Amino acid sequence: MQTIALGTSPLQSSRLAYGCWRVAGTWNPAEVTPAGRAAGRRAIVAACEAGYTLFDNADIYCGGEAERIFGQALKEVSGLRERILVATKGGIRTGGDPRPDCPPRYDFCAQHILRACEASLQRMGIETIDLYLLHRPDFLADPEEVAQAFAKLKAAGKVRYFGVSNFRPSLVTALQAACPMPLVAHQVEISLAKLDAFTDGTLDQCLIERLTPMAWSPLAAGLLGNGAGDLLPSQKAYRPERFLPVVDGVARDRGATRISVALAWLLKHPSRILPIIGSVRPERIREAAQAVELELTREEWYRLLIAARGEPLP
Ligand SMILES: NC(=O)c1ccc[n+]([C@@H]2O[C@H](COP(=O)([O-])OP(=O)(O)OC[C@H]3O[C@@H](n4cnc5c(N)ncnc54)[C@H](OP(=O)(O)O)[C@@H]3O)[C@@H](O)[C@H]2O)c1
């Protein structure tokens, strides 16, 4: 697969990343079965074989089980760790952590970032995380404190590069101003069903600061594919049936699939959006990789944008 640099770092990623959110087959750690783990490992190995070299994870995915399954896949395939980049996220604490009466919250205290990162390393059974992202902005985030935690992790060799996820551009600026190292990625939801990043300054900032935008739910959690997987509450309001006929029209014209068109639409943006594929089915993981070969024209891109907006351009 083609590759791109992650931000200003020397790290090279495949043009599509693979996301491990769904690899346990359930959100509930108590429901994970040996068969579910095996299916998750097969998905990860299929992604490697299809040429994906960046793997995204998070400490909260299935209560840490997604990182454990990923770690098992790394052990199973000899030499795999050296061939790929490992990304994971921290900074969200679920309700009941550490005491039953604690509410769900975001926590960018240095102590929590250091502990969460260490726990991710343990679960994945690795020494170093290539890219560590703060998952959702902590309302109480102190950029100086975060920067100190990042510097400690880097000096200890535990993390190579850092980034953020779901931040407002102004908070990225505040954090970058405090950090001694460049932030290299911003992970946000971007798809034909979720256009905010094009207009809220996120992609403009990625262009200015040379951050790589990583697109989560690039197929709107399956709504742009052949049927939705589990949707986040916000995704339940999406109405892709309004514009899917236009996507299918472009796909017919180009002899491509619907998902290739939806992904190629993201790939065309000059900020070099890096879509994170979330299917756990090997054939779909392979199919998504074909999108990298499809270059849409400017006219096709705008036809899709106008359909997705559901209203004419101003
Ligand atoms: N930073 C954040 O806040 C955040 C939030 C959410 C996700 N993420 C990251 O983004 C990654 C991707 O998110 P996502 O899983 O929602 O992405 P996605 O690729 O938009 O959606 C994947 C879902 O679509 C389904 N699907 C239906 N038809 C498909 C087709 N033809 N091809 C491919 N998939 C099809 C898949 O089902 P099957 O598995 O049955 O194929 C799967 O349930 C996650 O794994 C995670 O790493 C980050």
The ligand as an SDF file (V2000), in Angstrom:
LIG
                    3D

 48 52  0  0  0  0  0  0  0  0999 V2000
  -10.9290    8.8240   18.4390 N   0  0  0  0  0  0  0  0  0  0  0  0
  -12.1800    8.4790   18.6030 C   0  0  0  0  0  0  0  0  0  0  0  0
  -12.9430    9.0870   19.3610 O   0  0  0  0  0  0  0  0  0  0  0  0
  -12.7030    7.2790   17.8480 C   0  0  0  0  0  0  0  0  0  0  0  0
  -14.0820    6.9840   17.8580 C   0  0  0  0  0  0  0  0  0  0  0  0
  -14.5040    5.8830   17.1270 C   0  0  0  0  0  0  0  0  0  0  0  0
  -13.5920    5.0950   16.4080 C   0  0  0  0  0  0  0  0  0  0  0  0
  -12.2630    5.3980   16.4390 N   0  0  0  0  0  0  0  0  0  0  0  0
  -11.2690    4.6090   15.6730 C   0  0  0  0  0  0  0  0  0  0  0  0
  -11.6880    4.5460   14.3190 O   0  0  0  0  0  0  0  0  0  0  0  0
  -11.7290    3.1950   13.9010 C   0  0  0  0  0  0  0  0  0  0  0  0
  -12.7690    3.0290   12.8190 C   0  0  0  0  0  0  0  0  0  0  0  0
  -14.0770    3.3620   13.3140 O   0  0  0  0  0  0  0  0  0  0  0  0
  -15.3260    2.5270   12.7960 P   0  0  0  0  0  0  0  0  0  0  0  0
  -15.1750    1.0930   13.1530 O   0  0  0  0  0  0  0  0  0  0  0  0
  -16.5580    3.2220   13.2250 O   0  0  0  0  0  0  0  0  0  0  0  0
  -15.0850    2.7190   11.2090 O   0  0  0  0  0  0  0  0  0  0  0  0
  -15.8870    2.3770    9.9040 P   0  0  0  0  0  0  0  0  0  0  0  0
  -14.8970    1.7200    9.0010 O   0  0  0  0  0  0  0  0  0  0  0  0
  -16.6100    3.6080    9.4700 O   0  0  0  0  0  0  0  0  0  0  0  0
  -17.0200    1.3310   10.3120 O   0  0  0  0  0  0  0  0  0  0  0  0
  -16.7640   -0.0380   10.5000 C   0  0  0  0  0  0  0  0  0  0  0  0
  -18.1160   -0.7100   10.6720 C   0  0  0  0  0  0  0  0  0  0  0  0
  -18.7950   -0.6880    9.4140 O   0  0  0  0  0  0  0  0  0  0  0  0
  -19.2710   -1.9720    9.1010 C   0  0  0  0  0  0  0  0  0  0  0  0
  -19.3480   -2.1300    7.6440 N   0  0  0  0  0  0  0  0  0  0  0  0
  -20.4750   -2.3240    6.9480 C   0  0  0  0  0  0  0  0  0  0  0  0
  -20.2480   -2.4530    5.6440 N   0  0  0  0  0  0  0  0  0  0  0  0
  -18.9390   -2.3520    5.4690 C   0  0  0  0  0  0  0  0  0  0  0  0
  -18.1170   -2.4440    4.3230 C   0  0  0  0  0  0  0  0  0  0  0  0
  -18.5910   -2.6780    3.1060 N   0  0  0  0  0  0  0  0  0  0  0  0
  -16.8040   -2.2870    4.4990 N   0  0  0  0  0  0  0  0  0  0  0  0
  -16.3100   -2.0450    5.7280 C   0  0  0  0  0  0  0  0  0  0  0  0
  -17.0590   -1.9760    6.8580 N   0  0  0  0  0  0  0  0  0  0  0  0
  -18.3670   -2.1320    6.7350 C   0  0  0  0  0  0  0  0  0  0  0  0
  -18.2760   -2.8970    9.7850 C   0  0  0  0  0  0  0  0  0  0  0  0
  -18.9040   -4.1370   10.0190 O   0  0  0  0  0  0  0  0  0  0  0  0
  -18.0570   -5.5230    9.8940 P   0  0  0  0  0  0  0  0  0  0  0  0
  -17.0290   -5.4680   10.9790 O   0  0  0  0  0  0  0  0  0  0  0  0
  -19.0890   -6.5580   10.0860 O   0  0  0  0  0  0  0  0  0  0  0  0
  -17.4420   -5.5340    8.5270 O   0  0  0  0  0  0  0  0  0  0  0  0
  -17.9920   -2.1630   11.0800 C   0  0  0  0  0  0  0  0  0  0  0  0
  -18.9900   -2.4470   12.0460 O   0  0  0  0  0  0  0  0  0  0  0  0
  -11.9660    2.4120   15.1990 C   0  0  0  0  0  0  0  0  0  0  0  0
  -11.5670    1.0640   15.1050 O   0  0  0  0  0  0  0  0  0  0  0  0
  -11.1190    3.1840   16.1660 C   0  0  0  0  0  0  0  0  0  0  0  0
   -9.7600    2.7660   16.0380 O   0  0  0  0  0  0  0  0  0  0  0  0
  -11.8150    6.4870   17.1440 C   0  0  0  0  0  0  0  0  0  0  0  0
  1  2  1  0
  2  3  2  0
  2  4  1  0
  4  5  1  0
  4 48  2  0
  5  6  2  0
  6  7  1  0
  7  8  2  0
  8  9  1  0
  8 48  1  0
  9 10  1  0
  9 46  1  0
 10 11  1  0
 11 12  1  0
 11 44  1  0
 12 13  1  0
 13 14  1  0
 14 15  2  0
 14 16  1  0
 14 17  1  0
 17 18  1  0
 18 19  2  0
 18 20  1  0
 18 21  1  0
 21 22  1  0
 22 23  1  0
 23 24  1  0
 23 42  1  0
 24 25  1  0
 25 26  1  0
 25 36  1  0
 26 27  1  0
 26 35  1  0
 27 28  2  0
 28 29  1  0
 29 30  1  0
 29 35  2  0
 30 31  1  0
 30 32  2  0
 32 33  1  0
 33 34  2  0
 34 35  1  0
 36 37  1  0
 36 42  1  0
 37 38  1  0
 38 39  2  0
 38 40  1  0
 38 41  1  0
 42 43  1  0
 44 45  1  0
 44 46  1  0
 46 47  1  0
M  CHG  2   8   1  16  -1
M  END
$$$$
